[in-house]
């Protein structure tokens, strides 16, 4: 797949199954994330791979967080099942440090760019995924489990695997005009 085609036809896949990326394919995904724009070469990202028994531990963690928040049974069940939507999840943390020339927001955006690069690397190798965020990224219990410091930000969870459904339709890009102006 050509790089431009990959970028302009990108779409997430939420129904994922085995196999997950492994070996060289997984290493390519991580290395792509590490090539994200990085002002000051701070490398403000940390990648936590959640697979196999890690998905069980993540399920327990999300269940605990949901119970702490006194969510209803349906929401607790949803939290408990979330890690099993894909055979692999990569939690991406913006590991931010005080810097005189690189503000906090730039470090967070760099980690976000890492997620996009990782998803594109997955697609280029025949896998796919979906970037999920939401309340769990800010939950104190989840943040503690991922060893987040006060200034760190969980930018999301990249669910990865093999798409269950192959897209049979061509992506028709939206009209860019409403999003573009001149100065």
TORPANU-336148 format. One record per residue (C-alpha): x, y, z; residue in three letters. Coordinates in pm, whole numbers, plus 50000, padded with zeros to 5 digits. Example, Ala and Ser with C-alpha at 12.3 -4.5 7.8 and 13.67 -1.06 7.14 Angstrom:
2
512304955050780ALA;513674989450714SER;
END
This chain:
183
500005000050000UNK;501395033749901UNK;501895058850184UNK;499585085750046UNK;496835060449980UNK;497235047850336UNK;496895082850480UNK;493975095650274UNK;491975063550312UNK;492605057650682UNK;489725044150884UNK;489605027751221UNK;488484992051272UNK;486654984551596UNK;486054947351538UNK;489444931351586UNK;490574895651630UNK;493744874551640UNK;496424876951537UNK;497794908351696UNK;501024923151568UNK;504084905351707UNK;507804903551648UNK;509074925951369UNK;505574939151294UNK;505144950951653UNK;508654965351658UNK;507834984851339UNK;504724998751508UNK;506675010051814UNK;509455024951601UNK;506895043951393UNK;505505058851714UNK;508985069351818UNK;509335089151493UNK;506545113051591UNK;507415150051573UNK;509345157351889UNK;510415193251959UNK;513575192552168UNK;514035154852119UNK;512375149152457UNK;510815116052350UNK;507715123952557UNK;505965090752512UNK;505715057852692UNK;504085027252540UNK;502565000352762UNK;501664968552575UNK;498604950652710UNK;498074915452578UNK;497504879952697UNK;497234880453080UNK;497684918153068UNK;494174921252927UNK;492854902853235UNK;494774926853461UNK;493494956753261UNK;489934943153290UNK;490344940753667UNK;491734976153677UNK;488864990953474UNK;486314971753679UNK;487854985653998UNK;487775020953858UNK;484125017053754UNK;483205004154099UNK;485065032754268UNK;482955056854063UNK;479795038154172UNK;478775032053810UNK;475745010353739UNK;476054973253663UNK;475854978553287UNK;478745003553292UNK;480814980753516UNK;480244951753276UNK;481254973852981UNK;484464983953161UNK;485204947653245UNK;484794936752882UNK;486604966152718UNK;490074950052712UNK;488754920452515UNK;487724940852211UNK;491144933952057UNK;493994909652112UNK;496394938052193UNK;496144972952339UNK;498924998252359UNK;498415024752623UNK;500185056552517UNK;501275080552789UNK;502595115352724UNK;505545114952963UNK;505895152653002UNK;508775171353161UNK;509205208053237UNK;511195223952954UNK;511995260552885UNK;511295257852511UNK;508825228952480UNK;505475235252649UNK;503425207552804UNK;500825208552526UNK;503475201652259UNK;504605170752445UNK;501025158152467UNK;500505164552095UNK;503725145852019UNK;502375115352202UNK;499135118852006UNK;501115119251683UNK;502825087451801UNK;499435070251826UNK;498545080251470UNK;501905068351338UNK;501515035351520UNK;498045029351379UNK;499285037151027UNK;502225013251072UNK;499764986351183UNK;497564991850876UNK;500584991750644UNK;501384956750771UNK;497874942350734UNK;496604949151085UNK;494324977051203UNK;493024992751518UNK;491115020051687UNK;492315047751916UNK;490095049652222UNK;490195075652496UNK;487445086052736UNK;487135088553111UNK;489585060153184UNK;492475081153052UNK;491915105953336UNK;490875082253613UNK;493255083653913UNK;493275045853960UNK;494125039453594UNK;496745066953591UNK;498385052253903UNK;498485017553747UNK;500355031953449UNK;502765050753678UNK;501635084953557UNK;503075114853731UNK;500915145553784UNK;502135161553461UNK;501695130153248UNK;498675124053024UNK;497285091152899UNK;496505101552541UNK;494675069452469UNK;494535032352420UNK;495385019052074UNK;493444986652026UNK;495224965051764UNK;494544932651583UNK;493334918351257UNK;490104933851125UNK;487194909551147UNK;485494926950857UNK;487294937150541UNK;486064970350413UNK;484484965350072UNK;483775001950016UNK;486125028549900UNK;486535057150140UNK;485155089149995UNK;487055117350160UNK;484945145950290UNK;485075179550116UNK;488065197550264UNK;486765232550183UNK;484955238250516UNK;488195230850702UNK;490605251850498UNK;491045289250465UNK;493745313150351UNK;495515339950546UNK;
END
